[in-house]
Amino acid sequence: MRQENTEAAAYWSANLKLIRNVLIVWALVSFGGGILFRPLLSGIAVGGTDLGFWFAQQGSIIVFIVLIFYYAFRMNALDRKHGADE
């Protein structure tokens, strides 16, 4: 029983670390790219508009989609590693 508890704790710890890291990237991209870095990127032209606007509107969506696939890939690997896969 003790072995199962330590394995479950290790799985949960790894899961929380993954969630924390994905949320940090999400926060940096949405807040940083959309608000903080927009004035710094406004002088660079991309597709007829400035890079700051493009990143705030389009780039953040692309990053969020990539994060979804990254999270799914890493969770599958984590499940296999800890024997929680189906």
Backbone as XML, in Angstrom:
<?xml version="1.0"?>
<chain id="A" units="angstrom">
  <residue number="1" name="MET">
    <atom name="N" x="0.815" y="-1.185" z="0.000"/>
    <atom name="CA" x="0.000" y="0.000" z="0.000"/>
    <atom name="C" x="0.871" y="1.265" z="0.000"/>
  </residue>
  <residue number="2" name="ARG">
    <atom name="N" x="1.983" y="1.198" z="0.718"/>
    <atom name="CA" x="2.882" y="2.350" z="0.791"/>
    <atom name="C" x="3.498" y="2.646" z="-0.576"/>
  </residue>
  <residue number="3" name="GLN">
    <atom name="N" x="3.827" y="1.590" z="-1.324"/>
    <atom name="CA" x="4.397" y="1.743" z="-2.667"/>
    <atom name="C" x="3.411" y="2.455" z="-3.588"/>
  </residue>
  <residue number="4" name="GLU">
    <atom name="N" x="2.130" y="2.088" z="-3.504"/>
    <atom name="CA" x="1.117" y="2.730" z="-4.339"/>
    <atom name="C" x="0.971" y="4.201" z="-3.995"/>
  </residue>
  <residue number="5" name="ASN">
    <atom name="N" x="1.053" y="4.526" z="-2.705"/>
    <atom name="CA" x="0.929" y="5.926" z="-2.290"/>
    <atom name="C" x="2.086" y="6.767" z="-2.807"/>
  </residue>
  <residue number="6" name="THR">
    <atom name="N" x="3.300" y="6.234" z="-2.767"/>
    <atom name="CA" x="4.442" y="7.002" z="-3.257"/>
    <atom name="C" x="4.397" y="7.132" z="-4.774"/>
  </residue>
  <residue number="7" name="GLU">
    <atom name="N" x="3.926" y="6.089" z="-5.451"/>
    <atom name="CA" x="3.792" y="6.154" z="-6.917"/>
    <atom name="C" x="2.709" y="7.155" z="-7.308"/>
  </residue>
  <residue number="8" name="ALA">
    <atom name="N" x="1.600" y="7.140" z="-6.589"/>
    <atom name="CA" x="0.527" y="8.099" z="-6.864"/>
    <atom name="C" x="0.983" y="9.525" z="-6.575"/>
  </residue>
  <residue number="9" name="ALA">
    <atom name="N" x="1.758" y="9.703" z="-5.519"/>
    <atom name="CA" x="2.273" y="11.035" z="-5.189"/>
    <atom name="C" x="3.256" y="11.519" z="-6.254"/>
  </residue>
  <residue number="10" name="ALA">
    <atom name="N" x="4.094" y="10.622" z="-6.762"/>
    <atom name="CA" x="5.036" y="10.989" z="-7.815"/>
    <atom name="C" x="4.299" y="11.353" z="-9.105"/>
  </residue>
  <residue number="11" name="TYR">
    <atom name="N" x="3.275" y="10.589" z="-9.434"/>
    <atom name="CA" x="2.458" y="10.867" z="-10.623"/>
    <atom name="C" x="1.781" y="12.225" z="-10.486"/>
  </residue>
  <residue number="12" name="TRP">
    <atom name="N" x="1.172" y="12.486" z="-9.339"/>
    <atom name="CA" x="0.466" y="13.736" z="-9.128"/>
    <atom name="C" x="1.440" y="14.915" z="-9.144"/>
  </residue>
  <residue number="13" name="SER">
    <atom name="N" x="2.619" y="14.747" z="-8.561"/>
    <atom name="CA" x="3.621" y="15.800" z="-8.560"/>
    <atom name="C" x="4.065" y="16.136" z="-9.987"/>
  </residue>
  <residue number="14" name="ALA">
    <atom name="N" x="4.312" y="15.114" z="-10.788"/>
    <atom name="CA" x="4.715" y="15.333" z="-12.180"/>
    <atom name="C" x="3.581" y="15.986" z="-12.966"/>
  </residue>
  <residue number="15" name="ASN">
    <atom name="N" x="2.346" y="15.586" z="-12.695"/>
    <atom name="CA" x="1.190" y="16.160" z="-13.357"/>
    <atom name="C" x="1.060" y="17.647" z="-13.016"/>
  </residue>
  <residue number="16" name="LEU">
    <atom name="N" x="1.232" y="17.993" z="-11.751"/>
    <atom name="CA" x="1.138" y="19.394" z="-11.343"/>
    <atom name="C" x="2.263" y="20.242" z="-11.931"/>
  </residue>
  <residue number="17" name="LYS">
    <atom name="N" x="3.456" y="19.682" z="-12.038"/>
    <atom name="CA" x="4.561" y="20.407" z="-12.655"/>
    <atom name="C" x="4.268" y="20.698" z="-14.123"/>
  </residue>
  <residue number="18" name="LEU">
    <atom name="N" x="3.719" y="19.718" z="-14.821"/>
    <atom name="CA" x="3.372" y="19.906" z="-16.223"/>
    <atom name="C" x="2.296" y="20.985" z="-16.364"/>
  </residue>
  <residue number="19" name="ILE">
    <atom name="N" x="1.266" y="20.914" z="-15.547"/>
    <atom name="CA" x="0.204" y="21.918" z="-15.592"/>
    <atom name="C" x="0.763" y="23.300" z="-15.279"/>
  </residue>
  <residue number="20" name="ARG">
    <atom name="N" x="1.613" y="23.397" z="-14.253"/>
    <atom name="CA" x="2.216" y="24.683" z="-13.886"/>
    <atom name="C" x="3.012" y="25.264" z="-15.048"/>
  </residue>
  <residue number="21" name="ASN">
    <atom name="N" x="3.814" y="24.449" z="-15.700"/>
    <atom name="CA" x="4.644" y="24.940" z="-16.799"/>
    <atom name="C" x="3.804" y="25.385" z="-17.991"/>
  </residue>
  <residue number="22" name="VAL">
    <atom name="N" x="2.771" y="24.624" z="-18.311"/>
    <atom name="CA" x="1.896" y="25.005" z="-19.424"/>
    <atom name="C" x="1.160" y="26.305" z="-19.097"/>
  </residue>
  <residue number="23" name="LEU">
    <atom name="N" x="0.701" y="26.453" z="-17.856"/>
    <atom name="CA" x="0.011" y="27.686" z="-17.470"/>
    <atom name="C" x="0.947" y="28.892" z="-17.469"/>
  </residue>
  <residue number="24" name="ILE">
    <atom name="N" x="2.210" y="28.686" z="-17.109"/>
    <atom name="CA" x="3.173" y="29.786" z="-17.156"/>
    <atom name="C" x="3.371" y="30.253" z="-18.598"/>
  </residue>
  <residue number="25" name="VAL">
    <atom name="N" x="3.545" y="29.316" z="-19.512"/>
    <atom name="CA" x="3.691" y="29.682" z="-20.927"/>
    <atom name="C" x="2.440" y="30.379" z="-21.416"/>
  </residue>
  <residue number="26" name="TRP">
    <atom name="N" x="1.269" y="29.845" z="-21.065"/>
    <atom name="CA" x="-0.003" y="30.451" z="-21.465"/>
    <atom name="C" x="-0.109" y="31.884" z="-20.954"/>
  </residue>
  <residue number="27" name="ALA">
    <atom name="N" x="0.242" y="32.122" z="-19.687"/>
    <atom name="CA" x="0.156" y="33.461" z="-19.106"/>
    <atom name="C" x="1.145" y="34.420" z="-19.767"/>
  </residue>
  <residue number="28" name="LEU">
    <atom name="N" x="2.365" y="33.954" z="-20.006"/>
    <atom name="CA" x="3.360" y="34.811" z="-20.653"/>
    <atom name="C" x="2.945" y="35.199" z="-22.067"/>
  </residue>
  <residue number="29" name="VAL">
    <atom name="N" x="2.404" y="34.239" z="-22.795"/>
    <atom name="CA" x="1.999" y="34.520" z="-24.169"/>
    <atom name="C" x="0.789" y="35.446" z="-24.196"/>
  </residue>
  <residue number="30" name="SER">
    <atom name="N" x="-0.224" y="35.149" z="-23.393"/>
    <atom name="CA" x="-1.438" y="35.957" z="-23.449"/>
    <atom name="C" x="-1.225" y="37.345" z="-22.856"/>
  </residue>
  <residue number="31" name="PHE">
    <atom name="N" x="-0.611" y="37.425" z="-21.701"/>
    <atom name="CA" x="-0.403" y="38.716" z="-21.063"/>
    <atom name="C" x="0.794" y="39.440" z="-21.661"/>
  </residue>
  <residue number="32" name="GLY">
    <atom name="N" x="1.900" y="38.712" z="-21.805"/>
    <atom name="CA" x="3.109" y="39.338" z="-22.330"/>
    <atom name="C" x="2.981" y="39.737" z="-23.782"/>
  </residue>
  <residue number="33" name="GLY">
    <atom name="N" x="2.581" y="38.793" z="-24.608"/>
    <atom name="CA" x="2.466" y="39.067" z="-26.038"/>
    <atom name="C" x="1.341" y="40.017" z="-26.373"/>
  </residue>
  <residue number="34" name="GLY">
    <atom name="N" x="0.241" y="39.905" z="-25.652"/>
    <atom name="CA" x="-0.921" y="40.733" z="-25.951"/>
    <atom name="C" x="-0.879" y="42.114" z="-25.344"/>
  </residue>
  <residue number="35" name="ILE">
    <atom name="N" x="-0.181" y="42.291" z="-24.226"/>
    <atom name="CA" x="-0.220" y="43.572" z="-23.525"/>
    <atom name="C" x="1.177" y="44.177" z="-23.361"/>
  </residue>
  <residue number="36" name="LEU">
    <atom name="N" x="2.083" y="43.456" z="-22.736"/>
    <atom name="CA" x="3.382" y="44.040" z="-22.389"/>
    <atom name="C" x="4.305" y="44.260" z="-23.579"/>
  </residue>
  <residue number="37" name="PHE">
    <atom name="N" x="4.400" y="43.262" z="-24.459"/>
    <atom name="CA" x="5.357" y="43.343" z="-25.558"/>
    <atom name="C" x="4.787" y="43.963" z="-26.824"/>
  </residue>
  <residue number="38" name="ARG">
    <atom name="N" x="3.509" y="44.253" z="-26.843"/>
    <atom name="CA" x="2.895" y="44.805" z="-28.042"/>
    <atom name="C" x="3.546" y="46.104" z="-28.491"/>
  </residue>
  <residue number="39" name="PRO">
    <atom name="N" x="3.783" y="47.086" z="-27.615"/>
    <atom name="CA" x="4.455" y="48.311" z="-28.085"/>
    <atom name="C" x="5.867" y="48.067" z="-28.614"/>
  </residue>
  <residue number="40" name="LEU">
    <atom name="N" x="6.563" y="47.099" z="-28.037"/>
    <atom name="CA" x="7.928" y="46.813" z="-28.507"/>
    <atom name="C" x="7.935" y="46.201" z="-29.901"/>
  </residue>
  <residue number="41" name="LEU">
    <atom name="N" x="6.882" y="45.464" z="-30.228"/>
    <atom name="CA" x="6.815" y="44.759" z="-31.511"/>
    <atom name="C" x="6.067" y="45.540" z="-32.583"/>
  </residue>
  <residue number="42" name="SER">
    <atom name="N" x="5.593" y="46.736" z="-32.269"/>
    <atom name="CA" x="4.717" y="47.453" z="-33.196"/>
    <atom name="C" x="5.441" y="47.980" z="-34.430"/>
  </residue>
  <residue number="43" name="GLY">
    <atom name="N" x="6.749" y="48.090" z="-34.412"/>
    <atom name="CA" x="7.473" y="48.624" z="-35.562"/>
    <atom name="C" x="7.784" y="47.603" z="-36.642"/>
  </residue>
  <residue number="44" name="ILE">
    <atom name="N" x="7.552" y="46.328" z="-36.379"/>
    <atom name="CA" x="7.890" y="45.267" z="-37.329"/>
    <atom name="C" x="6.642" y="44.887" z="-38.108"/>
  </residue>
  <residue number="45" name="ALA">
    <atom name="N" x="6.708" y="44.975" z="-39.439"/>
    <atom name="CA" x="5.537" y="44.692" z="-40.277"/>
    <atom name="C" x="5.466" y="43.214" z="-40.643"/>
  </residue>
  <residue number="46" name="VAL">
    <atom name="N" x="4.272" y="42.625" z="-40.471"/>
    <atom name="CA" x="4.021" y="41.236" z="-40.855"/>
    <atom name="C" x="2.638" y="41.168" z="-41.487"/>
  </residue>
  <residue number="47" name="GLY">
    <atom name="N" x="2.568" y="40.733" z="-42.722"/>
    <atom name="CA" x="1.286" y="40.539" z="-43.384"/>
    <atom name="C" x="0.417" y="41.786" z="-43.459"/>
  </residue>
  <residue number="48" name="GLY">
    <atom name="N" x="1.000" y="42.944" z="-43.635"/>
    <atom name="CA" x="0.231" y="44.169" z="-43.764"/>
    <atom name="C" x="-0.111" y="44.839" z="-42.444"/>
  </residue>
  <residue number="49" name="THR">
    <atom name="N" x="0.281" y="44.264" z="-41.343"/>
    <atom name="CA" x="0.045" y="44.874" z="-40.035"/>
    <atom name="C" x="1.306" y="44.724" z="-39.194"/>
  </residue>
  <residue number="50" name="ASP">
    <atom name="N" x="1.316" y="45.347" z="-38.031"/>
    <atom name="CA" x="2.535" y="45.254" z="-37.217"/>
    <atom name="C" x="2.559" y="43.948" z="-36.432"/>
  </residue>
  <residue number="51" name="LEU">
    <atom name="N" x="3.759" y="43.525" z="-36.075"/>
    <atom name="CA" x="3.970" y="42.242" z="-35.400"/>
    <atom name="C" x="3.295" y="42.211" z="-34.034"/>
  </residue>
  <residue number="52" name="GLY">
    <atom name="N" x="3.253" y="43.322" z="-33.342"/>
    <atom name="CA" x="2.600" y="43.363" z="-32.035"/>
    <atom name="C" x="1.129" y="43.014" z="-32.122"/>
  </residue>
  <residue number="53" name="PHE">
    <atom name="N" x="0.423" y="43.592" z="-33.079"/>
    <atom name="CA" x="-0.993" y="43.278" z="-33.268"/>
    <atom name="C" x="-1.165" y="41.829" z="-33.709"/>
  </residue>
  <residue number="54" name="TRP">
    <atom name="N" x="-0.339" y="41.382" z="-34.651"/>
    <atom name="CA" x="-0.454" y="40.020" z="-35.146"/>
    <atom name="C" x="-0.245" y="39.016" z="-34.032"/>
  </residue>
  <residue number="55" name="PHE">
    <atom name="N" x="0.787" y="39.228" z="-33.219"/>
    <atom name="CA" x="1.077" y="38.286" z="-32.151"/>
    <atom name="C" x="-0.034" y="38.296" z="-31.111"/>
  </residue>
  <residue number="56" name="ALA">
    <atom name="N" x="-0.533" y="39.464" z="-30.773"/>
    <atom name="CA" x="-1.594" y="39.555" z="-29.775"/>
    <atom name="C" x="-2.860" y="38.859" z="-30.249"/>
  </residue>
  <residue number="57" name="GLN">
    <atom name="N" x="-3.150" y="38.920" z="-31.537"/>
    <atom name="CA" x="-4.400" y="38.353" z="-32.042"/>
    <atom name="C" x="-4.246" y="36.934" z="-32.590"/>
  </residue>
  <residue number="58" name="GLN">
    <atom name="N" x="-3.265" y="36.714" z="-33.428"/>
    <atom name="CA" x="-3.126" y="35.423" z="-34.104"/>
    <atom name="C" x="-2.089" y="34.517" z="-33.456"/>
  </residue>
  <residue number="59" name="GLY">
    <atom name="N" x="-0.980" y="35.085" z="-33.095"/>
    <atom name="CA" x="0.112" y="34.287" z="-32.539"/>
    <atom name="C" x="-0.261" y="33.611" z="-31.240"/>
  </residue>
  <residue number="60" name="SER">
    <atom name="N" x="-1.024" y="34.300" z="-30.403"/>
    <atom name="CA" x="-1.420" y="33.701" z="-29.128"/>
    <atom name="C" x="-2.337" y="32.497" z="-29.347"/>
  </residue>
  <residue number="61" name="ILE">
    <atom name="N" x="-3.216" y="32.572" z="-30.322"/>
    <atom name="CA" x="-4.103" y="31.447" z="-30.622"/>
    <atom name="C" x="-3.287" y="30.248" z="-31.095"/>
  </residue>
  <residue number="62" name="ILE">
    <atom name="N" x="-2.316" y="30.482" z="-31.945"/>
    <atom name="CA" x="-1.470" y="29.397" z="-32.433"/>
    <atom name="C" x="-0.697" y="28.767" z="-31.272"/>
  </residue>
  <residue number="63" name="VAL">
    <atom name="N" x="-0.167" y="29.591" z="-30.379"/>
    <atom name="CA" x="0.565" y="29.069" z="-29.229"/>
    <atom name="C" x="-0.360" y="28.252" z="-28.338"/>
  </residue>
  <residue number="64" name="PHE">
    <atom name="N" x="-1.584" y="28.690" z="-28.140"/>
    <atom name="CA" x="-2.528" y="27.943" z="-27.303"/>
    <atom name="C" x="-2.841" y="26.575" z="-27.908"/>
  </residue>
  <residue number="65" name="ILE">
    <atom name="N" x="-2.998" y="26.515" z="-29.213"/>
    <atom name="CA" x="-3.254" y="25.230" z="-29.880"/>
    <atom name="C" x="-2.044" y="24.315" z="-29.738"/>
  </residue>
  <residue number="66" name="VAL">
    <atom name="N" x="-0.850" y="24.860" z="-29.902"/>
    <atom name="CA" x="0.367" y="24.068" z="-29.725"/>
    <atom name="C" x="0.452" y="23.566" z="-28.283"/>
  </residue>
  <residue number="67" name="LEU">
    <atom name="N" x="0.092" y="24.403" z="-27.310"/>
    <atom name="CA" x="0.113" y="23.989" z="-25.909"/>
    <atom name="C" x="-0.855" y="22.831" z="-25.639"/>
  </residue>
  <residue number="68" name="ILE">
    <atom name="N" x="-2.000" y="22.835" z="-26.278"/>
    <atom name="CA" x="-2.963" y="21.744" z="-26.105"/>
    <atom name="C" x="-2.354" y="20.426" z="-26.570"/>
  </residue>
  <residue number="69" name="PHE">
    <atom name="N" x="-1.739" y="20.429" z="-27.750"/>
    <atom name="CA" x="-1.129" y="19.208" z="-28.262"/>
    <atom name="C" x="0.076" y="18.788" z="-27.419"/>
  </residue>
  <residue number="70" name="TYR">
    <atom name="N" x="0.869" y="19.753" z="-26.976"/>
    <atom name="CA" x="2.011" y="19.457" z="-26.110"/>
    <atom name="C" x="1.546" y="18.815" z="-24.810"/>
  </residue>
  <residue number="71" name="TYR">
    <atom name="N" x="0.512" y="19.386" z="-24.201"/>
    <atom name="CA" x="0.000" y="18.850" z="-22.948"/>
    <atom name="C" x="-0.519" y="17.415" z="-23.140"/>
  </residue>
  <residue number="72" name="ALA">
    <atom name="N" x="-1.247" y="17.177" z="-24.206"/>
    <atom name="CA" x="-1.775" y="15.833" z="-24.468"/>
    <atom name="C" x="-0.635" y="14.835" z="-24.677"/>
  </residue>
  <residue number="73" name="PHE">
    <atom name="N" x="0.378" y="15.224" z="-25.443"/>
    <atom name="CA" x="1.529" y="14.352" z="-25.694"/>
    <atom name="C" x="2.257" y="14.032" z="-24.399"/>
  </residue>
  <residue number="74" name="ARG">
    <atom name="N" x="2.548" y="15.060" z="-23.595"/>
    <atom name="CA" x="3.271" y="14.860" z="-22.333"/>
    <atom name="C" x="2.455" y="14.070" z="-21.318"/>
  </residue>
  <residue number="75" name="MET">
    <atom name="N" x="1.131" y="14.291" z="-21.265"/>
    <atom name="CA" x="0.295" y="13.527" z="-20.335"/>
    <atom name="C" x="0.252" y="12.057" z="-20.730"/>
  </residue>
  <residue number="76" name="ASN">
    <atom name="N" x="0.201" y="11.763" z="-22.017"/>
    <atom name="CA" x="0.233" y="10.366" z="-22.451"/>
    <atom name="C" x="1.542" y="9.704" z="-22.043"/>
  </residue>
  <residue number="77" name="ALA">
    <atom name="N" x="2.649" y="10.425" z="-22.217"/>
    <atom name="CA" x="3.949" y="9.882" z="-21.805"/>
    <atom name="C" x="4.002" y="9.702" z="-20.290"/>
  </residue>
  <residue number="78" name="LEU">
    <atom name="N" x="3.455" y="10.640" z="-19.550"/>
    <atom name="CA" x="3.429" y="10.561" z="-18.091"/>
    <atom name="C" x="2.561" y="9.401" z="-17.615"/>
  </residue>
  <residue number="79" name="ASP">
    <atom name="N" x="1.424" y="9.217" z="-18.278"/>
    <atom name="CA" x="0.550" y="8.089" z="-17.939"/>
    <atom name="C" x="1.258" y="6.758" z="-18.172"/>
  </residue>
  <residue number="80" name="ARG">
    <atom name="N" x="1.940" y="6.629" z="-19.317"/>
    <atom name="CA" x="2.669" y="5.394" z="-19.604"/>
    <atom name="C" x="3.775" y="5.147" z="-18.583"/>
  </residue>
  <residue number="81" name="LYS">
    <atom name="N" x="4.490" y="6.202" z="-18.220"/>
    <atom name="CA" x="5.596" y="6.078" z="-17.289"/>
    <atom name="C" x="5.122" y="5.592" z="-15.925"/>
  </residue>
  <residue number="82" name="HIS">
    <atom name="N" x="3.962" y="6.044" z="-15.492"/>
    <atom name="CA" x="3.460" y="5.703" z="-14.157"/>
    <atom name="C" x="2.398" y="4.603" z="-14.179"/>
  </residue>
  <residue number="83" name="GLY">
    <atom name="N" x="2.175" y="4.006" z="-15.341"/>
    <atom name="CA" x="1.240" y="2.894" z="-15.422"/>
    <atom name="C" x="-0.215" y="3.285" z="-15.305"/>
  </residue>
  <residue number="84" name="ALA">
    <atom name="N" x="-0.532" y="4.517" z="-15.682"/>
    <atom name="CA" x="-1.920" y="4.983" z="-15.601"/>
    <atom name="C" x="-2.582" y="5.064" z="-16.969"/>
  </residue>
  <residue number="85" name="ASP">
    <atom name="N" x="-1.917" y="4.522" z="-17.986"/>
    <atom name="CA" x="-2.497" y="4.598" z="-19.327"/>
    <atom name="C" x="-3.573" y="3.533" z="-19.492"/>
  </residue>
  <residue number="86" name="GLU">
    <atom name="N" x="-4.354" y="3.721" z="-20.539"/>
    <atom name="CA" x="-5.458" y="2.787" z="-20.776"/>
    <atom name="C" x="-5.027" y="1.618" z="-21.619"/>
  </residue>
</chain>
